[in-house]
Amino acid sequence: MGLMIDGIYRAEDPPPDSADDGTFKRQKATIRNWITRNGSSGFPAEAGRYHLYVAWNCPWAHRSLLARHFKGLDEIGLSVAKPRRTDQGWVFDADGEFSDPLMGVSALHEVYAADAQPYTGRVTVPVLWDKVANRAVSNESADIVRMLNDAFDGPDLAPRDLLDEIDGWNARIYRDVNNGVYRAGFARTQEAYDTAVAEVFAALDEIEAALADHRWLCGDRFTEADLRLFPTLARFDVAYHYAFKCNIRRLMDYPHLWAYAREIYQMPGVAGTVRFDIYKQGYFSPSELRNPLGIVPAGPVLDWDRPHGRG
Ligand SMILES: N[C@@H](CCC(=O)N[C@@H](CS)C(=O)NCC(=O)O)C(=O)O
């Protein structure tokens, strides 16, 4: 795993993502262009012009895949990196499921290097690429989800009348759930872990209570807030419970949340964005701190196809 400086990739380890107190700090994405309907940003809303670089195991990439799916944007091409990173970071095969049909790169850093704007930072998925301008549009999944929603027709996942509520859930869920599990798993002190894991489960308990009264987080409409919660739920029992020590409860111990997660999973096309086998390979990759031998556990046994029974 490395870092890019002024458009040149260095295979050495980047500085640790933690503060002095052992708390995990995620770096901010810096490529923040925006697709607009009228193209005034330089990135017009023509789906066939864009390509998405993802990895099945990455939850941030997953939400961009879900946005592409719910908006019916199959014209946005896909390149899927291999689940385990190397000293070259995210890598691709020459052909097959984990190859790059667009540029034929062997590592994602080559895509970042192809951007006219010299990049400095971590080489992360997802990346939304503009094939016409030969530029990266964005490497921030929250932006990718919102811009695909706003710039393209199809169901509106962030309707104006619910926007404040959606943004409220998004902020809470990002902090304590989506990134909360990483703060637990990547904590470097007992205190940092204790704080993070308590926040993860406080948030899940709150969501469980909300789902007892509502079908979706914001009431009776499925929104971006639900879309952004799902990738963490899909990985919870197979990965975070064990690999990130988020083991106070399992997803399947929450009756409402577990049924809600299955309902989303069973929506047309969603299962096609989910790869439990690959989550395990990715999260149980060899890691000096968490899993030195890279052994992948066999369980748990989960039944995501069981009827969700939610009205
Ligand atoms: N802010 C980014 C975060 C993306 C991110 O951290 N992706 C991880 C994979 S889950 C990654 O590519 N990490 C590579 C690295 O940090 O070197 C987003 O949400 O799009």
The ligand as a Gaussian input file, in Angstrom:
#p B3LYP/6-31G(d) Opt

LIG

0 1
 N      -13.560000       9.249000       1.107000
 C      -13.412000       8.137000       0.314000
 C      -12.814000       6.969000       1.085000
 C      -12.552000       5.814000       0.183000
 C      -11.614000       4.773000       0.824000
 O      -11.084000       4.978000       1.922000
 N      -11.431000       3.639000       0.146000
 C      -10.524000       2.624000       0.656000
 C      -11.057000       1.241000       0.437000
 S      -12.444000       0.835000       1.423000
 C       -9.225000       2.681000      -0.127000
 O       -9.242000       2.659000      -1.344000
 N       -8.099000       2.728000       0.568000
 C       -6.798000       2.708000      -0.023000
 C       -5.807000       3.474000       0.801000
 O       -6.218000       4.152000       1.731000
 O       -4.612000       3.388000       0.484000
 C      -14.786000       7.805000      -0.237000
 O      -15.746000       7.653000       0.538000
 O      -14.913000       7.715000      -1.445000

